[in-house]
Amino acid sequence: MHEMSLCEGLLQVLEEQARVQHYRRVRTVWLEVGALAGVEIPALAFSYDVVMRGSLAEGSRLEIIEVPGRAWCLHCAASVEIGARYDPCPRCGGYQLQVTGGEEMRIKELEVE
């Protein structure tokens, strides 16, 4: 389950930023997760609670913002939304798609004290 290691990395970022920005507690984390990022949302939410125990983010709320997958269709020259890699273009049915978004996982916002 790589979601556990993703949460450990997230905790490292939170702790580093706490030192830099001088906050002592995290209340809420808004996390953008792309549909093509290969992240299981329920596993991420479970791992978050486990990893944050005993840290500055213990008891904090994780708000996940799901970002749709985006691709450029080489056949019809359209920017389209896709649900998974290797999906056909919803506009023309072609399979020559270049992914342009939805692979990311990033902290969008924090509520801290």
Legacy VTK file of the C-alpha trace (Angstrom):
# vtk DataFile Version 3.0
C-alpha trace
ASCII
DATASET POLYDATA
POINTS 113 float
0.000 0.000 0.000
1.916 3.036 -1.247
-0.683 5.408 0.224
1.035 4.936 3.591
4.344 6.197 2.197
2.535 9.087 0.493
1.137 10.115 3.892
4.582 9.809 5.473
5.904 12.172 2.801
2.993 14.513 3.459
3.836 14.537 7.168
7.456 15.421 6.368
6.256 18.394 4.313
3.933 19.522 7.124
6.721 19.299 9.724
9.218 21.127 7.507
6.738 23.912 6.786
5.863 24.157 10.495
9.513 25.001 11.174
9.687 27.514 8.318
6.290 29.162 8.835
6.161 28.843 12.632
2.916 26.972 13.162
2.498 24.331 15.821
-0.674 22.501 14.860
-2.436 21.451 11.662
-6.238 21.547 11.733
-7.176 20.793 8.107
-5.299 19.689 4.992
-6.867 20.186 1.560
-5.173 17.757 -0.788
-5.667 17.685 -4.546
-5.427 14.167 -5.967
-5.547 13.561 -9.700
-7.701 10.788 -11.126
-4.624 9.425 -12.923
-2.296 9.613 -9.910
-2.786 5.958 -9.014
-3.965 6.765 -5.495
-6.738 4.820 -3.784
-8.709 7.530 -1.952
-10.108 5.294 0.864
-6.633 3.839 1.518
-5.165 7.368 1.570
-7.756 8.550 4.108
-7.105 5.525 6.340
-3.325 5.917 6.076
-3.568 9.636 6.855
-5.203 8.986 10.222
-2.643 6.305 11.105
0.453 8.279 10.043
-0.623 11.553 11.676
-1.024 10.006 15.162
1.364 11.616 17.641
2.315 14.404 15.220
1.437 18.071 14.814
-1.398 16.913 12.536
-2.983 14.394 14.904
-6.758 14.739 14.782
-6.620 17.002 11.730
-9.164 16.723 8.956
-8.145 15.587 5.482
-10.231 17.109 2.688
-9.558 15.425 -0.645
-10.250 17.368 -3.820
-10.414 14.980 -6.754
-8.944 16.429 -9.951
-10.150 14.889 -13.224
-7.748 13.431 -15.760
-7.097 15.624 -18.790
-5.588 14.741 -22.143
-4.911 16.215 -25.560
-6.311 14.145 -28.416
-3.872 14.042 -31.324
-6.613 12.880 -33.685
-9.272 15.581 -33.152
-7.007 18.217 -31.522
-9.239 18.621 -28.476
-8.484 18.892 -24.783
-10.704 16.292 -23.126
-11.467 14.858 -19.696
-10.627 11.172 -19.181
-11.350 8.837 -16.297
-8.421 6.463 -16.741
-5.280 5.997 -18.788
-5.877 4.332 -22.137
-9.485 5.497 -22.275
-10.576 6.542 -25.765
-11.206 10.167 -26.588
-14.792 10.925 -25.509
-15.125 13.220 -28.505
-13.856 11.144 -31.455
-13.125 7.699 -30.016
-9.431 7.855 -30.902
-6.732 6.378 -28.689
-3.903 8.806 -29.423
-4.157 10.811 -26.212
-1.387 12.688 -24.459
-2.072 13.127 -20.733
-1.916 16.796 -19.691
-3.334 16.712 -16.161
-4.723 14.640 -13.356
-1.480 12.891 -12.380
-0.679 15.208 -9.480
-1.072 15.043 -5.745
-0.431 18.330 -3.975
-1.326 20.285 -0.887
-3.738 22.991 -1.961
-4.362 24.624 1.406
-3.708 24.244 5.122
-5.549 25.430 8.204
-2.994 25.782 10.982
-2.520 27.463 14.329
LINES 1 114
113 0 1 2 3 4 5 6 7 8 9 10 11 12 13 14 15 16 17 18 19 20 21 22 23 24 25 26 27 28 29 30 31 32 33 34 35 36 37 38 39 40 41 42 43 44 45 46 47 48 49 50 51 52 53 54 55 56 57 58 59 60 61 62 63 64 65 66 67 68 69 70 71 72 73 74 75 76 77 78 79 80 81 82 83 84 85 86 87 88 89 90 91 92 93 94 95 96 97 98 99 100 101 102 103 104 105 106 107 108 109 110 111 112
